């Protein structure tokens, strides 16, 4: 059929003497149909005009079912064909009484009708009629009414002439007689508005800031466009707010934005009518869906006339060569804090009659996205028509490509096919070289290092062109940097040896450049490299995780392992204090070693590990020259680190903390007394370099007013040392020696 379509199209033929000798059938080829498509127009914009042009193009000739379907397929998209077919079947069922239903008159597969059979020719004629009528009524009448009412009076056109043209357009595009009550209502219907509550009636004026020449030109074009559509009008309002323009992503077009920060400050908040988005996951399984995306939704919602002048802006001229013009909005502005609430209310008022009329069908709407869901295709078409009628009659602009009737459907950032099932996380990709859909999946067994090394080998195999390689494993980064011209020795792990051999061979014979970099994982560092690594980690995370118990259950399990106190459980799991105390009181081990309650004014225990340390120095005379023992205690875990030094100066305290940091980690804050050891400039500078906050106790008090370290509730450091020295175990004795002393409690 691509070479030519062959309807019985009669064309008069003459002989060389210019005398008619009869008619012959000539082919209607594909090129003729495609040329006609350029002149036909758009179905959504002028369905009646498209139907009339196609009717004239087909003429009185007789076509086969295959020929009609071929012409139909060339002229219209899949969604348009579906719209026309359903519309044509509805028209047949409504206007033609007979034994055959619309779906029987318009078969989806070749019925084998023979044009030589009179009954079959009638079926072909009926199908042609259904196509034309389906085109006429494929687009809802509300949209036809909008097309009629979008007519504008010409600059020099007399009023009477324009009104007569509007009358004819209304009758042509909607089938409604403008002299009837319905026609007058369609032309004069006022849409509902919501009045804003203002905190003040005093005008707010914010001066327009300067714009570049390019942005001024773009602003003027956008203003002219909005002015032609009736969204703004010229004004002399005493209110003013600045405007600016930004380029749309990947489109090269500009977008007009209105800075309404100061205006929002004098508007009373209406609150949200829909605090959250509806979830498509709640839709019934295997129901039919359709998605409507409303274009420029806010621009079609009118402001209350009393509020219009308060949303005014000025358009400056280049080099102030002329007075600037000022305009105020007549439609809902983007950036006004109550615009979402008014949009929700307005759409709800439009769709509430449809909700009441559709029975079991479901309509979800949130801002400019509308989802229609029904158990059957016929009911979905009916509800979709009602919804589109209501929206278009209210002035909303709908684009055919923004109405999704086929899966997958995208709604509010989610994608669904209404099956109710989850899908595989690994999908097939189309190979750009072979244009074939391929699955390229390899399962790697072993450690994470082996798995990432396998991924690196696949990258070198798949991409011969130059590329950058980023990895968060230092092992893999080191292997890649040293692989070129390397000599491998035999390793016991055969899988690892094979991967290393492949990598060395690929890099040694590579012609294009590459660059390998190591990035640190699980950090909050800014930059696109770290962001890309975070996204890769998220994609590589397991899809299915073992179900976790509830928060209370998690807290009980955690306490069985770590025995946190009640404040620690409250902070970690966001429990109530009563719940945390109940978990601690039910733990038999904690009851055996129950600690007394903290006195008033003490530091809270159990905030977090490495959050609050207490540091002090004590004297153990039996240590001789190194009798000055510096001790640090973690208030959360109770971990103690002690080291012996020859003095208790600031330098000794700093040496002690460096050793403690290497073993226990770096705390957020350290609390000490007010002795000269800890109040010196060198010690404070040392803590600042490590990013540790320093707190001291009661001013000029040598005891510092600090908490007694947790270790003081048990054996004292002197007692612990004597016990360790007297133990017969040489390993334990080695913990205490003349140069380095550690205690772990």
N, C-alpha and C positions, 0 to 999 in steps of 0.2 A: 504493500500500500504506500510505501514511501516514494515509489517512482511515479505513481499517478492514481487519481481517483476517477472512476468511470461512471458517472451518473448518465442517465438518458437525457442529455441536454441537447435539444434540437436547435440547430443553427442553419439558417437559409444558405443555400449554395447556388452559385450562378455558374453558367458555362462561360467559355472565353468570349462569347458574344454578348455577355451581360444579361442573359435571359435566365430567370429562375428555373431550376430543374428539380427542386425539392429540398428536404431537410435531411441532415445527417447528424449522428451523435458524435460529439467531440469530447475528449477527456478533460475533466476539471482537475488539474494537477495540484500537487502540494504547494508549489510556488504561488499559485493563485490564492489559495487559502491563507498562506502566510502574509501575502500582500494585503489581503482584506483585513487581517488581524490588526495591521498598523492603522487602518482607518476606522476600525470598529469602535474604539473607545473602551473605557474601563467599566466593568460590570457594576462595581460598587458605586461609581459616580453617576452613571446614567443607564440603569437597566432597561428602561423603556426604549431609549434610543438604540441600545445594542440589539434589542429584540427586533426593532423595525428594520435596522440595517441588515441583520442576518436573514430576515424573512425576504427582503428584496434580493439579497445575494443568492439565496437558494432558488428563488423563482418558483414556477409551477411544476418543475421537473420531478420525476420519481427517482428516489434513491434506494439503495439497498441498506439493510441494517448495518453492515460493515462500513459502508461509506459514510453514513450519518455518524457513527461512532468515531470514525477517523477524523472527520471535520470537527466534531465536538471535542475530541482530544487535543487537536492542534490549537483551537481557539481559547480554551479555558484550562485553568489549573485543576489539579485533583480536587481541591476543596471547593472551587467554584462549580465543578461538575456535580459534586455531591449536593451542593445547595440547589442547583437547578433541577436535578432529578427529584429530590424530595418535594420541591415546590411544584413541579409539573405533575407529580402523582397526586398531590393535594388538590390541585385545580381539577384534575380529571375526576376524582372521587366526589368533588363538590358540585361540578356542573354537568357531568355526564352520567346518566342513569343507564346501567347495563349490567350484564352478568360478570364482566371482567373488571377487576380492581386495578388501581393504578400500577401496582408492582407487576401485574401480569401484562399490562400494556407496554411497560418499559422493561424488558428483560435485560439482565446483566450479561448473558451469554448469547451467542448467535443462535436465533431460533430457526434459522434456515428458511426464512420467508422467500417465496418465489414471486418475482414481480409479474410473471405471466398469469398468476392466480389472482382473480379479482378480490377474493377475501383477504389474501395476503397483502395486496396493494393497499387495501383499506387500513390494515394494521400499520403499514409504513406511513401512511398519511396521518393516522392518529398519533404515531410517535413523533412525527415532525411537528404536529400541532402542540403536543405536550412540551417539546423542547422550547418552542417560541414562548408559550404561556409561562413555562417555568422560569425563563429568563426575565420576563416582565415582573414576576412576583418573587423572584429569588431574594431581592433586597427588601427588608421590611418597609412598610409604607411610611413609618415614622421618618426614615432616612430620606424617602422621596419628598416628604413634606419639608424637611430641612433644606433640601436642594431648592425647592420652590421658594421658600422664605429667605434664602440667601441672595436672592436677586437684589441688586442695588439700583437706585435711580441714577441715570446718567447725568453728567454735569449740566447739559443744556436740555435735558429731556423734560417735557411738560409733565406735571403731576398726573393729569388724567391719563396720558399715554402710559406712564409707568404703572399706574394702578391697574390698567387693563392688561398690561403684560404680566403683572403679578397674578391677576385673576386667572389668566390662561395657563400660566406655569403651575399654579396650584391645582387646577383641574387636570392638567396633563400628567403631572408627576405623582399625584396621590389618588386620583379618581374621586376626589371629594369636591362637591359643588360649592364654590365659595359663597354662594348666596344662602346656603343652608346654615343652620345653627352650628353644625359640626365644623363647617369651613370657617365661619367667623371665629369660633373658639380656637381653632388651630392657629389663626393669624394673630389673635389678641391675647392668648393665654399668658398670664404673668406667673413667673416661677417664684417659689417661696424663698424668703431670705431670713437670715438670723442676725438680729441687731446685737452689736457689741456693747458691753458695759465699760464706760471710761471712768478712770479715776479723777480726771480733770478735763475741763473744757478749754483750758488755756492752750493756745497753739504751741506745738513743738516744732522748732526749726533747727535742722542740722544742715550746715552748708555742704553743697556738692564739692567733692574733692576733684583736683585736676585729673584729666585723662589724656593719654597719648593720642596722636592723630589717628592711628589705626583703630584704636578703641572708640574714638568719637565717631568715626565713620560707621563702625559696626553698630554702635548704639543708635545712631540715626536710622539705620536700616531696620533694626528691630522695632524701634518706636513707630516708624511708618507702617510696618506690618501689623503691629498691635492696634494701631489707630484704624487701619482698614477693617480689621476684624471686630471693631467695636469694644475691645477690651479696655481701652483708655480713651479719655477725652481731654481737650485743653481746659485749663482751669486757672483761676486767680486765687486759689486757696491760700490761707496764711500758714499752712503746714508744709513742711518739706523734709525729705529724707534723701540721702545720697543713693545713687545707683552705680553699678559697674557691670562690666561684661567679662566673661571668661570663655575660652575656647572649649568646645565639646571634645571629648576624647575620641580620637581616630575619625573625626568627621569633618574637621576643618570649618565647622560652623560655630557661631557665637551664641552665647546664652545670656539673657538679661537677668540680673539679680538686683534685688532691692534691699538695702541695709536698713532693717527695721528695729535695731536694738533699742533705740530711744523710744520708738513708738510702742514697742512691747512693754516698756516700763510703765506706761500709763494705761494699759489695758488690763482689765480684770480677767484672771485665768478662768476658763470654762471647765477645765479638766477633760480628761480623755473619756470618750464614750465607749471605746474599745481598748481596754488597758493592754490587751495582748492580741497576737495574730491568731486567726483560726488555723488549726492543724489539719492538713490533708490526710494525716494518718488515721483520722476518725471517720473517713468516708467508707461506706460499705464496699466490700470486696466485689470486684468485677462489674461495677456500675460504669455507665458511659459518662465521659467528662467532656467539658468544653471550657476554655479559658478565654476571657475577654480582657484585653489590656486597653484601658481608656487613655487616649492621647491627650496630653495637656489638661488633665482633669481639673486642676484648680482654675484654669482660665475660663472654664465653662460654668463655674458656680458664681452667681451674682453676689456682690456685696449689698448690704442694706444701703439705700440711697443716702441716709444720714451719715453713714460711715465713709462713703466714697471720698470726700474732700480731704480726709485725714491721711490718705495714702497717696501723697503728692510727691512728685520728683521733678527736677529741672534737667534740661538737656543743654549743656553749654555749647557755645560756638567756638570754632578755632580762632585763637588770638582775639577773642571777644569782638569779632567783627560785626556782630549783630546782637540784639537782645535775645537772651535765652528764652526758650519756650518751656512752659510748665504744663504738666499733665497729671491727672489723678486717675486712679484705677476704678473700674466698674466691676471687676471680677476679683475673685479671691487671690490675694498675693501670696507667693511663696516666701517663707521667712517670718510670717506673722504667726505668733505662738498659738492662736486659736484656729488657724486654718485646718489642721488635721481634724479637729473636733467638728467644725462646720462641714467639712467634706464627708465625714462619717454620717452626720445627721442628714445631710442633703441626699446622699445616695440611699440611705435607709428609707427616707420618705418617698423616693422614686420607686424603690423596689418592693416596698411593703405590699402594694396591690398584687404584684406578681407572686410574692410569697404566699398570699392568701389564696391565689387561684391555681397553684401548681400541685397541690396535694402532697404526695410523698416525695416529690423531687426536692433537692437540696440546693440552695443558693448561698454561697459564701462570698462576702465582699469585704475587702479591707483596702481603704484608700482607693487607688485607681485599678485594682485587680479584682475581677469578679470571676468566681468559679461556679459553674452550673453542673449538677450531677443528677442523673436519673437512671432508673433501672432498665429502661428500654430506649432504643434509638428514636422511636417515634415521639415518646414523651420528651426526650432531650431536645429534639428539634422544635417541639412546641414551646417548651420553656425557654429555649434559647431565643426563639423569635420574639416572645413576650418581653424578655429582658432587653434585647437589642432595641425593640420598639420603644420601650420606656426610656432608655438612655438617649437614643437618637432624637426622639421627640423633645427631650429636654435640652437639646443643643449640643450634646457630647459628640465628639468626632471619633469615629471608629474606623480603623484601617483593617482591611480584610486579612492582611498578613499578620495582624495582631490578634486574630481570633483563632485559637488553636482548637481544632476538632479531632486531631489524630495524636496518638501517643508517640513519644513521651511528652507529658504536659509539664510545663514549668510554672510554678505558682509560689510567690513569696520566697523566692530563692531556693525552693525545693523542687525536686524532679520526681514524678511518680508516673506509673503506668496503670494504676488502679488495680493491680493484681493482688495487693496485700502481701506480697512476698519480698523478701530482701534478695539482693542480687550479688553475683560474684564480684569480689573486689578486683580481680584480674580480668581485663577485657582484651579483646582482639583488636589489633591496630592494623591500619592499612599501610602496606609497604609502599613508599612513594616511588620506588623503582619498578616493582612488578605490578603495582596496583591490585595486589591480592591481600585479603584479610588474613592475618597470621597471628597465631599464638606463639610467643617466644618465651617460654617459662622454663627455668631450670631450678630444681630443688637441690640445695647445697646442705650437706650434713657436716657438722663440726662446730667449732667455736665461732663467735662473731667475727674474729679476725680472718678466719678462713672464708666466711661468707662474704665479707667485704672485699677480700682479695679476689674472689671469684667475680664480683661485680666489676672490679677494676679491669680484670682480664677481658670481660665482655665489652667494656667500654672501648678498649683498644682494638678489639675485633670488629666492632660495629662502626666506629668512626675513624676512617683513615684521614679525614681532614683535621686541621689544627683545632685544638680544644683545650680548655682549662679543666683540671681535675681537682676537686675539693673533697677532702675526707677528714673525718673527725677522729680517726684512729692513727696515732703516731706510728704504730708498727707498719701500717700499710703505706703511709707517706714516706717512711724511711726506706721501705723496700723499693718503691717506685723511683726514688731519687738515686738509688745505688744499683738499679737493675741493669743499666746499660753497660755492656762489655763485662758483666760480672761472670764469675766462674762458680758454678754451683757444686757443692759437695752433697753426697748422698745423705738423705734424711730418712728417718724411719716412717714418717707419715707419708704414704704414697700420694694421697690426694693433695697435700700441701706441696710435695715435690713436683707434681704435674702442673699445678697452677704456677709455681715459681718458674718452671721451665718455659711455659707458654709466655709468661710475662717477659722474661729475659729475651726470648726469641722475637716477640712482637716489638719491643722497644729497640732492640739492636738493629732490626731491619726496617724501622719506621723512617719514612721520608719527610713527613710533615712534623712541625714543631708541636710540643705540648708543654704544659706547665702544671706541675703538681703542687698543691698547697695543703698545709695542715691547719685546720681550724679547731678551736676548742669547743666541745659540745656542751650542751646544757648550761649555757651562760646567757645573761641578759645583755650582752654587748650589742650596741647598735650596728647597723650596716646590713647591706643586702646579702653578704656572704653568710653571716650568722642567721639571718632570716631564712635563707634558702636551706640551711642545715636543719633549722627547726621544722620546716615544712617536710623535708625528706624524712626526718625522724617520725613525724606524725603519720606520714603515708606508710612507713615501714612498721608501725605499731601493729600488734595482732588485732584482727578484726573482732574476734570473739574473746571476751575475757571471762574468767570464772566469776559467777555472781558473788558480790560482796554482801556480808550481812549488813543490817541497818547500823546507824551510827552508834547506838547504845551497845550493840553486839561487838562492833569494832573496838570500842573503848574497853570493854571487858577483856577481849583477847589481848589488846595492847598492855593492859595492866598486869595480866598474868605473866607477860614476858618481862616488862620493864619496871613494874611496881611504881608508876608515877603516883604522886599525891593528888589530892582533889583539885587544887588550883591548876596543876599541870594538865589534868584531864579536861577541865573546863576550857582551857586555852587551846588545846590540841584538837578536841572533837566538838567544841561549841555546845557542851552540855550545860544543864543547869547545875548550880552548886549542890542541890539536893541529890541529883542523879550521880554526880561524881563522888560525893561522900558515901552514897549507898554502895558504889562499886568498891571503894576502899575498905568500907566496914565489912564487906562480905569476903575479903581476901584473908585467908588464915595466916599467911606469912606476915602481912602488914600488921595483923593484930598481935603477933608475937613480939614484933619490934616496933610497936606503936610509939611515935614521937609525941612529946607534949605539944599542945597548941601554942602558936606563936603569941607572944605578948604584944600589947598595943604599941604601935610605932616601929615594929620590926620590919625588915625587908621581906617582901613576899617570897616564899619558896616556890620552886617548881615552875618558873616561867619558861625556861628552855635551856638546853645545854649550851654552854659557851655563850651565855647571855650576861650573867652577873658573876664575877669572881670577887673573892675577898683575899687580900694579900697582907701578910704581916711577917715579922721576923721574931724569932725566939733564940734563946741561948742554951746550948747543951755543953756544959763545961767539960764533959768527958771527951769531947771531940778535939780538945786541945786548941791548936791555932785556928782550926776551921770550926769553931764553936758557934758561929753565927749561922743559924739555919733559917732560910727564907721559905715560907710556906704559902701556897696558893690553893684555895678551895673553890670548886664549882658549886654554887648554891643550888643548882638543879639536881645534878647527879650525885653530888657528894664526893666526886673525885678529888683527891689531894695530890699535889706535887710539891715535894720539898727538896731543897738542894743546900749543901753546906758551902759556906764561903768564909773568907778571912776577915770580913768586915760587914757592916750594915750601911754602907754609903749608897748613894744613888747608883753608882756604877755597879755595885754588887746586886742591887735590886734589879737593874736592867739585865744583867747576865742571867739572873734567876728566871726572869720572865721570858727571855729568848728560849731557854731550855723548856719552860712550861708550854710556850706556844708550839714548839716542835712536837711535843707529845700530846697535848690535850686539844690543840687548836687555838684560834685567836678569839677571845671573848669580845662582846660588844662593849662592856663596861667593867671597870675594876674599882672596887671600893677599898680604901686604905685609911689609916689614921692620919693625923696632922703632923707627924714627925718630920724632921728635916730631910729624912731619906726620900720621902714621897712628895714633898712640896717644892723641891728644887726645880729650877728652870730646865736643867738637863733632863730630869725625869719626865716632866710634862711634855717637853719637845719629843722625847722618845715615844710616848704613848700617842701623840698626834701623828707621828710618822706611821705608826701601825694602825691608825684609825680606831683607837680604843678610847672610849669616854672615861674620864677619871672623876671619881667622886670621893670626897673625904667626909669624915664624921664631924663631931662637935668641934667648933673652932677652938684652938689652943688647948684641946684636951689630948693628952698623950694616948689615951685608950681609943680615941676616935669615935666613940659612941656607936660602933659598928655591931652587926650581928656576931654572936659567937660562932665561929666556923662549925660546920657540922661535925668535923672531926673531934671537936671539944666535947660533944655529947657522948663520945665513946672514949677510948683510951687517949691520953695526951701524947704528943710527940715524944717526950722524954721516956714515957713508959714503953711506947712502941719500940724505940731504939734499943732500950735495955733488953726487951724480950727478943728482938731479932738477934742481938749480939750473943745472947745466952743460948740460942737454939743450936742443936747439934747438926742441923742440915747445912752443909757448906754452900749450897745454892742460895739459900735464904740469907746466909751471912754475907754473901757477895753483894747483896743489895746495898749494904752499908760499907763504904770504904772511905778512905781519907780525903778523896778529891771529889767524889760525886755521890750524892746521897739522894735516894728516891724513896718515897712512900706511896703505895697505892692502897687506898681504903675503899 
